[in-house]
Each structure stands twice: as structure tokens, then as C-alpha cells.
Amino acid sequence: MSVLVLGADGYIGWSLLCRLALEVDEPIIAVDDLSKRERVACCGSDSAIPIESFDDRIELLRKTTGRGDIAGVVAGVEDCVEPLVRALKPRVIVNLAQIPSAPWSMMDVDRAKETIANNELGNVAVLFAMREHSPHTHLVKMGSMGEYAACGVPLGEGYVDAVLDGLPTSVPVPFPRAADDVYHITKINDSNFIAMGCRVWGLAATDVMQSIVYGTRTALWRQDARLATRFDCDPVFGSVLNRFVAQAICGAPLTVHAGGKATTGLISLYDSVSALVHWTQEPAAPGEHKVVNQATETRISVLEIAQLIQRIGAEQGLHVQLETGLDPRHEAERPCKAGPARTFKLRQSGIPTIELEQGVRYLMQDLLEHRERLGGARLLPEVDWKSGAPDEPTSSRTASRTPDIPQPRASLPG
Ligand SMILES: NC(=O)c1ccc[n+]([C@@H]2O[C@H](COP(=O)([O-])OP(=O)(O)OC[C@H]3O[C@@H](n4cnc5c(N)ncnc54)[C@H](O)[C@@H]3O)[C@@H](O)[C@H]2O)c1
């Protein structure tokens, strides 16, 4: 048996690969098309933590762990998953190979189509490969907590008992899903395809509703800094907490959109990876679409995150300011808030997790070592949810204290 990791060169994928190398005995096949590196470069940015080439980091991982049974495959999921599943019949597939950016998906029609095609066709290709060649393989798929509809009640864990017009449903039904950007809609559609694969074909899948992930810490990076995972803090690929801490360190105001009333869930990278390793060892039953809400902080406002970083930054002598006027996602127009996420399965798993405040301290400490590489954090968002990206990036939108930082390119060359 073997483990197939799709998206293994990414932020979470590389961290997972390092942990699996330590924790599972089976051969591991690590797939990535390296497209994240290219997309980030197209935005005028780079990983803030330096990373080796995919081949070199795989070789280093093999040497460090003494595991000759880890293989790297540079290929797109759609191109390689059918032959790989046919040949290997893996025990588990972890699919992280997607374009994970809402701003990228809202830039223009080409990026929207690219996100839809990449994410949904890759997911569907995995499901059909399993149906054809290995129906007993367990799929662990990374979805998003942003799939759920914000409707003022707690976010159920996938399926809930519901009552309509006084009548209870005869079976648990999917919690409502709705999203306001193309990327998250691809995640909703992925979940629907996976549910179909489980119901109709009897596949076994764990569909992880992942909250925002933050942090840098992985299993092996203290042993060798070249085994660190990538870190993005630009406005297209940086997620909120990672970006805020990077902004705090480089002296740029934290970009708290629309006053920061929007709420989110959070989990540290280390904890997210611990949970993923756990799900790989706890297969869903045949025909089961097991949905897991993966957050340790189940509901926190963006303003609260910013204020926490302001406070911890002050302890480090950083004077952290907030910029609350930007609203590129038109969040002020969406008053309905999500409730806290139910996280029964994560808590039942007994995985030790880190407190948010401690996680932020670690992140700040780690990023201080790379402060000269945090330029992406100073860039302001260029993608507006209604009008997309401007043809020409406007230098006036760069934070006033950061004139020396290059602007993101709004579109791919050519
Ligand atoms: N990081 C977060 O906060 C977060 C939150 C919720 C959900 N997720 C989900 O977790 C998964 C991993 O996220 P991440 O932050 O590590 O993203 P990432 O972009 O760093 O990693 C994804 C990796 O997949 C690769 N990839 C993309 N499309 C591919 C394809 N078709 N074939 C082969 N490789 C491909 C990319 O090159 C990249 O290395 C994604 O599905 C994302 O939607 C992430």
C-alpha cells in the first residue's frame, strides 16, 4: 500500500509530506505541477521563507529521514492521477492540489476559468480514477470552511438534522453552502462531486472544511531550515493572519477590510497537518462522506485578529497600525454573519493543539528572521470583487510608507 499526496510542494502539502515521512511506513508519492510558484511570481512576489526546488527538497527529505521510498512527481493532477491510481492502488490519497486564492479567481474571466478547471476537473479526475481502479482507496480532500453559508447559526459539520414547516428531515441533510467568490464555489462543487462519489459509487472520503491556516512550524524545519515550507504574504495568496503578522513586522498597516467585522475560523499549520495525518489513519467507511470542520478558533473577527497582533507586536517593540478603510470584497454589503463552527470530530480526535496567542508569538518570532523578504505584505489588494483587477496597477494603492516595494502585476504576461 502507499500514500499519494497531491499538491505536495505547497504550504500545507509540503508540511504534510514531512510529517508523513516521519509517521507512516508506506511508500509516499508526492505530486505537484509547481504552478503555485509560477502564480506567485506572476503577482510580483515569492515565498517569504526561502524554499529549495521541488526535486532538491524531495532529495533532502529522503536523506534526512533515511527514506528511499519517497518519490516526487512533477505533473498536473488531471494528467497523472489515473495512471498513478491504476498502478499503485494507494491506501489513501490526500488532495491539496488546487488554486487556493479567492482574489486570483475574481481577477478576470481567465483566472476564474483557470480556477474552476484546475480545482474541479482535478477533483473529478481523482474520483473517477478511484471508481475505475481503486474503489477502496480513502480520499482525504481539503475543502474550505468558506463553503458554508453564513446564516446566523453555528456551522454544522457537513450534515445536519433540519426541520422545515415543522417537519423534520428523514435523514441528515447537507448544511447550506453559499460563497461570494469563484474559488470558494469551486470548493462547494468539489464537495458535491465527492458526496456523489460516496453515495453512488460507495467511495470513502473525508472532506475537510479547513478554516484559515496560519504559521510556519513544520516537523523538520528546526532540523534543517531547507525543509521549511513556503510562506505567502502578498495580497493574492497570503491569508489573513499570516499577512497581518508579516505587515506588523515590516511596519505596514494591517489591512483590516471593511473595519474587520467579518468572522473566520483559524488553525495553526502544525495542527492542521496533525489532523490531516490523523484522518489518513481513520478511514471513512465505504460509502461514507465524512465531513470534518477543521478549526481550533471557531469564530473570531478579523478586527480581533488584528488587535491581537497589535498587542503581541507591541511586546516586541513593534508599533502596529490598522488600515480599516479598504473593502475590496464589498464585505460591508454582507451583514449576515457565520456562527461558530462545530468541531466535534476534531475535538474527539484528541489531537493536541496550540492556543492562538502562542501560535501568533511563534509566527512572529519565525518571521522576524525573514523580515527582509516580507515585501509582499506591503502590497495592497488590487482585485475588487465587482470590477476585478485594474489593467494597470496603481502605485497610489501601495501603502504610503512603502515606496520601494514593487507593485503586483495584475495579470499574467502575454
Ligand atoms: N492555506 C489555507 O489557509 C487554506 C484554508 C482552507 C483551505 N485550504 C485548501 O488547502 C489546500 C492546500 O492549500 P495551500 O495553502 O497549501 O495552497 P498552496 O497553493 O500552497 O498548495 C497547493 C499546491 O498544489 C499545487 N497544484 C495546484 N493545482 C495543481 C494541479 N492541478 N496539479 C498538481 N498540482 C497542483 C500547487 O503548485 C501548490 O504547490 C487547497 O486545496 C486549499 O484550497 C487552504
The ligand as an ORCA input file, in Angstrom:
! r2SCAN-3c Opt
* xyz 0 1
  N      -3.939     27.776      3.422
  C      -5.169     27.957      3.909
  O      -5.390     28.828      4.790
  C      -6.305     27.089      3.432
  C      -7.567     27.274      4.019
  C      -8.619     26.486      3.568
  C      -8.426     25.532      2.587
  N      -7.186     25.391      2.022
  C      -7.022     24.381      0.971
  O      -5.908     23.564      1.292
  C      -5.270     23.127      0.082
  C      -3.790     23.482      0.135
  O      -3.667     24.876      0.345
  P      -2.268     25.598      0.440
  O      -2.456     26.823      1.232
  O      -1.218     24.631      0.822
  O      -2.081     26.017     -1.076
  P      -0.770     26.012     -1.998
  O      -1.143     26.776     -3.218
  O       0.421     26.460     -1.235
  O      -0.605     24.465     -2.349
  C      -1.276     23.843     -3.397
  C      -0.239     23.115     -4.226
  O      -0.925     22.399     -5.267
  C      -0.248     22.579     -6.495
  N      -1.248     22.435     -7.538
  C      -2.293     23.253     -7.829
  N      -3.019     22.753     -8.835
  C      -2.427     21.594     -9.200
  C      -2.714     20.623    -10.185
  N      -3.757     20.734    -10.981
  N      -1.893     19.558    -10.282
  C      -0.823     19.405     -9.465
  N      -0.505     20.307     -8.521
  C      -1.305     21.388     -8.375
  C       0.395     23.942     -6.420
  O       1.533     24.059     -7.239
  C       0.744     24.044     -4.923
  O       2.059     23.624     -4.681
  C      -6.023     23.794     -1.068
  O      -6.995     22.916     -1.529
  C      -6.704     24.973     -0.390
  O      -7.870     25.336     -1.077
  C      -6.124     26.149      2.429
*
